[in-house]
Amino acid sequence: MLGTVWVVVTSFRPDDLDGVVRALASQVDGIVVVDDGSGPTAAAPLDRARELGAHVIALPDNVGIAAALNAGIRHALDSGADAAATFDQDSHVGPDFVARLVELHDDLHSDGITPGPIVPQFFADVSQAARADSQGRLLAENSIQSGMLISRALIERVGMFREDFFIDLVDTEYELRCIDSGVPVRAVSGLRLGHRLGARYRRRGRLPLPIPRIVTLSSPFRYYYRMRNRILLERGYRRRFPLRLLRDGLTDRLHFMIVISLARPRRDMWAIVRAGARAGRRSVGGRAPDEILRRAQRVQWAADRLADD
């Protein structure tokens, strides 16, 4: 059963952390904000987070979401936490959000089931529930780390997030590792986490592929990590999860085709995706090469960004 619960909030170049810190402060025993190398531009929002009672770790360099999460989790555990719930800077939570996560964790424990990570059923209105177990409890698939409860006992069993992934599919790798260890991710029925999934665009003109009129796109540099980490996942887990990785891999590669078609100049986006594939085949993790990041800065979309809902 869980006693002390902390929250870990990761940030990168935040405009405002007040909302998520205020929403969570009354729900947990402590909050740690880990800023992932934003530099001086983050000073004001980090100072406000301190004023609201959060412990702040300002990393000197951009080390990636996995390393930032691990730094926060280690701080929480060293401070006596039995569990940590992880959130992004732009997460929106209800007043009983953490209590609902803890309730499912403790119910599982009371029934003699070793709890894995606990997540809300809905992330940005997308269901993370894949199916129900024999007791009707929801098992999650492709769950997102924001809104995820991770206990000290779970970390001792399966470890922390994989830092060489840097960003993208970090949570998917953790989910597969947990399933492999017999502690799958479970979802709290009906619980919702407000969040924005990428930016929505309306494509322009005619293209050589039958691309939907409205598409969701990430920042160009993210596709290096998405391709590289997809290959690393497939190499590490394909024997254990062949059908799932085949399905998800095909979906991702179709999306990469759309991304390349909408990118201007296309040759830069093609180089980004190809470099990610090459790094994945060579098992090279960590931060993307500077040349790839420079190419990503040149990429624009042949599409018009839609106003946020």
Phi and psi in degrees as a GROMACS rama.xvg file:
@    title "Ramachandran Plot"
@    xaxis  label "Phi"
@    yaxis  label "Psi"
@TYPE xy
-85.9423  139.907  LEU-2
-109.176  -77.5985  GLY-3
-89.5956  126.483  THR-4
-125.169  130.788  VAL-5
-112.737  165.251  TRP-6
-117.102  140.056  VAL-7
-115.566  120.203  VAL-8
-113.217  123.058  VAL-9
-97.1171  144.39  THR-10
-138.247  153.418  SER-11
-148.422  115.884  PHE-12
49.0014  54.5466  ARG-13
-74.8202  142.638  PRO-14
-84.7032  -34.7541  ASP-15
-158.4  126.826  ASP-16
-112.049  -3.43734  LEU-17
-58.1064  -42.8366  ASP-18
-60.8403  -51.3552  GLY-19
-71.0529  -36.7024  VAL-20
-66.5612  -44.9894  VAL-21
-62.2744  -41.6539  ARG-22
-65.9196  -28.9269  ALA-23
-99.7247  -18.8511  LEU-24
-56.2142  -40.1158  ALA-25
-83.3274  -4.10417  SER-26
-98.8589  -14.6579  GLN-27
-136.485  175.24  VAL-28
-88.5689  -15.9881  ASP-29
-169.836  154.981  GLY-30
-129.425  133.558  ILE-31
-122.609  127.082  VAL-32
-101.54  126.22  VAL-33
-113.037  112.706  VAL-34
-92.5875  128.347  ASP-35
-92.9521  65.1104  ASP-36
73.5248  32.4847  GLY-37
-68.2799  -28.6455  SER-38
84.1517  -162.355  GLY-39
-60.0669  -25.3003  PRO-40
-63.6663  -19.819  THR-41
-93.8603  2.10298  ALA-42
-57.7961  -47.0449  ALA-43
-64.0833  -52.1349  ALA-44
-63.6573  -32.4567  PRO-45
-69.553  -37.3404  LEU-46
-63.3643  -40.081  ASP-47
-65.9642  -36.9735  ARG-48
-62.5851  -39.7402  ALA-49
-61.7715  -43.5258  ARG-50
-61.6958  -28.3696  GLU-51
-85.1639  1.56571  LEU-52
103.41  2.59656  GLY-53
-80.9389  144.169  ALA-54
-81.1386  134.951  HIS-55
-118.202  128.515  VAL-56
-113.6  111.086  ILE-57
-100.343  101.949  ALA-58
-70.4379  137.534  LEU-59
-70.7238  -23.7976  PRO-60
-130.173  158.602  ASP-61
-79.249  105.849  ASN-62
-108.512  -2.36324  VAL-63
100.528  157.2  GLY-64
-62.379  -37.6677  ILE-65
-64.7695  -46.9057  ALA-66
-66.1787  -37.6353  ALA-67
-64.4514  -44.4832  ALA-68
-60.274  -44.7988  LEU-69
-62.8417  -38.6195  ASN-70
-61.778  -42.2999  ALA-71
-68.2957  -41.3833  GLY-72
-64.0272  -42.9127  ILE-73
-60.668  -40.9157  ARG-74
-62.4881  -43.464  HIS-75
-62.7286  -45.8735  ALA-76
-65.6525  -41.2721  LEU-77
-64.1348  -23.2323  ASP-78
-89.1047  3.74645  SER-79
100.965  8.39365  GLY-80
-69.323  141.793  ALA-81
-85.5244  -20.4302  ASP-82
-159.408  159.002  ALA-83
-130.035  137.702  ALA-84
-106.95  129.279  ALA-85
-103.096  141.745  THR-86
-143.187  150.663  PHE-87
-84.3927  165.785  ASP-88
-65.7531  -23.5108  GLN-89
-108.064  23.4684  ASP-90
-76.9666  147.829  SER-91
-124.439  120.488  HIS-92
-123.243  150.73  VAL-93
-81.1881  171.325  GLY-94
-68.5178  -19.7341  PRO-95
-115  20.969  ASP-96
-59.712  -54.851  PHE-97
-65.5327  -38.5278  VAL-98
-59.7438  -36.7714  ALA-99
-67.7518  -39.0648  ARG-100
-62.4369  -47.019  LEU-101
-63.819  -38.7955  VAL-102
-58.7871  -46.1474  GLU-103
-66.095  -42.2148  LEU-104
-54.9102  -48.9307  HIS-105
-71.0655  -33.0501  ASP-106
-62.6165  -43.7591  ASP-107
-61.1435  -46.2204  LEU-108
-60.0503  -42.2084  HIS-109
-64.3962  -29.2696  SER-110
-88.4364  8.65568  ASP-111
80.1886  16.6904  GLY-112
-102.854  127.586  ILE-113
-72.1749  116.058  THR-114
-74.301  138.048  PRO-115
-93.8942  -156.908  GLY-116
-62.887  147.56  PRO-117
-117.983  129.632  ILE-118
-131.992  163.376  VAL-119
-71.6013  153.274  PRO-120
-63.3202  -38.0162  GLN-121
-116.337  128.46  PHE-122
-117.914  113.34  PHE-123
53.7602  41.7432  ALA-124
69.9901  6.39261  ASP-125
-101.022  126.716  VAL-126
-72.4312  131.171  SER-127
-95.6823  -2.64671  GLN-128
-81.181  131.143  ALA-129
-100.312  -40.4462  ALA-130
-166.455  174.511  ARG-131
-109.575  149.575  ALA-132
-83.2358  -172.808  ASP-133
-66.6648  -20.1102  SER-134
-95.4524  4.88336  GLN-135
85.0229  5.42467  GLY-136
-81.9037  144.232  ARG-137
-82.653  131.771  LEU-138
-99.2184  135.896  LEU-139
-97.9317  157.391  ALA-140
-143.654  139.599  GLU-141
54.4524  43.8889  ASN-142
-74.6427  153.83  SER-143
-101.449  143.797  ILE-144
-69.7253  -25.0508  GLN-145
-69.6216  122.179  SER-146
92.8197  12.6467  GLY-147
-98.2668  130.223  MET-148
-96.4003  126.519  LEU-149
-128.125  122.997  ILE-150
-88.3467  160.949  SER-151
-58.6866  -42.3162  ARG-152
-62.3704  -37.6383  ALA-153
-66.1581  -42.7879  LEU-154
-62.558  -39.5995  ILE-155
-64.082  -26.4232  GLU-156
-85.8807  -44.9384  ARG-157
-117.585  -8.56036  VAL-158
90.5829  -171.023  GLY-159
-101.117  -169.996  MET-160
-69.8708  150.139  PHE-161
-81.663  108.471  ARG-162
-72.6504  -25.2594  GLU-163
-71.3478  -12.9827  ASP-164
-72.81  -24.1073  PHE-165
67.9868  -70.6231  PHE-166
-152.864  153.031  ILE-167
77.3483  125.589  ASP-168
64.577  12.0094  LEU-169
-60.6068  -45.1913  VAL-170
-71.3447  -33.4601  ASP-171
-65.5033  -42.7274  THR-172
-61.3849  -40.9656  GLU-173
-65.5269  -40.1034  TYR-174
-61.2559  -46.0923  GLU-175
-64.3396  -38.689  LEU-176
-64.3149  -38.7404  ARG-177
-66.7152  -43.8246  CYS-178
-59.3823  -42.9792  ILE-179
-61.0387  -27.2068  ASP-180
-95.6101  6.24174  SER-181
82.1122  17.1525  GLY-182
-130.558  75.5164  VAL-183
-66.3642  161.416  PRO-184
-73.8149  135.844  VAL-185
-121.855  150.436  ARG-186
-114.134  141.111  ALA-187
-80.9659  118.774  VAL-188
-58.8958  126.467  SER-189
81.4781  -10.5089  GLY-190
-77.5329  137.387  LEU-191
-123.42  142.107  ARG-192
-118.702  121.08  LEU-193
-75.7886  132.589  GLY-194
-165.277  160.31  HIS-195
-109.368  129.525  ARG-196
-100.411  93.3349  LEU-197
65.1682  -171.915  GLY-198
-112.046  142.08  ALA-199
-96.8276  137.431  ARG-200
-129.999  152.221  TYR-201
-107.003  118.001  ARG-202
-67.5667  157.396  ARG-203
-107.524  143.917  ARG-204
61.3096  -162.833  GLY-205
-97.7599  145.279  ARG-206
-131.669  160.621  LEU-207
-69.5748  -10.6368  PRO-208
-114.914  151.98  LEU-209
-75.9724  76.4209  PRO-210
-91.1511  136.327  ILE-211
-56.5892  151.939  PRO-212
-64.8373  -37.7784  ARG-213
-110.494  126.598  ILE-214
-131.792  155.661  VAL-215
-104.815  127.261  THR-216
-127.593  147.456  LEU-217
-98.3063  177.271  SER-218
-62.7837  142.53  SER-219
-53.0278  -39.2322  PRO-220
-64.2349  -23.2413  PHE-221
-65.2746  -23.2996  ARG-222
-74.3066  -20.3336  TYR-223
-62.8327  -50.7533  TYR-224
-67.5511  -37.5071  TYR-225
-63.0877  -44.3959  ARG-226
-69.1275  -47.6466  MET-227
-59.2045  -47.9513  ARG-228
-72.7339  -27.5594  ASN-229
-61.4593  -44.1131  ARG-230
-67.6125  -40.6677  ILE-231
-61.787  -39.4444  LEU-232
-61.3799  -47.2786  LEU-233
-63.1945  -39.0327  GLU-234
-69.4652  -33.1957  ARG-235
-86.4218  -25.3091  GLY-236
-129.36  5.28748  TYR-237
-65.209  -29.5396  ARG-238
-71.9353  -30.2387  ARG-239
-86.9583  -34.2827  ARG-240
-131.612  58.0776  PHE-241
-64.0107  -44.7352  PRO-242
-70.0908  -42.5667  LEU-243
-63.181  -44.566  ARG-244
-69.8997  -32.1139  LEU-245
-64.9777  -46.6012  LEU-246
-62.2714  -50.6993  ARG-247
-68.0717  -34.6187  ASP-248
-66.1517  -40.5918  GLY-249
-64.4076  -41.9763  LEU-250
-60.5844  -45.3248  THR-251
-63.1212  -42.62  ASP-252
-69.0687  -33.0096  ARG-253
-64.0102  -39.5155  LEU-254
-65.4745  -38.6019  HIS-255
-60.9781  -36.5987  PHE-256
-63.1952  -41.0243  MET-257
-63.7952  -44.3319  ILE-258
-59.2176  -46.6703  VAL-259
-64.4808  -38.3954  ILE-260
-64.7871  -33.3552  SER-261
-90.353  -11.1252  LEU-262
-79.3547  145.48  ALA-263
-135.785  118.967  ARG-264
-78.1443  143.608  PRO-265
-63.3904  -32.601  ARG-266
-62.6144  -32.1069  ARG-267
-70.7901  -42.9046  ASP-268
-67.0211  -37.8339  MET-269
-60.9025  -41.0612  TRP-270
-65.3312  -37.4015  ALA-271
-63.8827  -49.0116  ILE-272
-65.9458  -41.6649  VAL-273
-64.793  -38.778  ARG-274
-65.3827  -37.2401  ALA-275
-63.6878  -41.3572  GLY-276
-63.7435  -42.2489  ALA-277
-63.6821  -42.7056  ARG-278
-63.6593  -39.0649  ALA-279
-63.8561  -43.3697  GLY-280
-64.8061  -29.4431  ARG-281
-93.5509  2.19479  ARG-282
58.6074  40.674  SER-283
-97.7984  114.911  VAL-284
-102.241  -162.546  GLY-285
86.6346  -163.311  GLY-286
-71.2039  146.457  ARG-287
-63.6765  149.462  ALA-288
-60.139  149.243  PRO-289
-58.7498  -36.1217  ASP-290
-62.6062  -39.0168  GLU-291
-67.0401  -40.6948  ILE-292
-65.989  -36.0224  LEU-293
-66.7311  -41.8873  ARG-294
-61.0632  -40.6631  ARG-295
-62.337  -33.7414  ALA-296
-66.1596  -22.2398  GLN-297
-84.3909  -15.9096  ARG-298
-77.7816  132.26  VAL-299
-121.986  160.62  GLN-300
-100.865  137.802  TRP-301
-82.1305  60.0907  ALA-302
-161.257  158.555  ALA-303
-107.151  125.827  ASP-304
-69.008  134.576  ARG-305
-87.8609  152.59  LEU-306
-63.6148  142.764  ALA-307
-62.3011  139.97  ASP-308
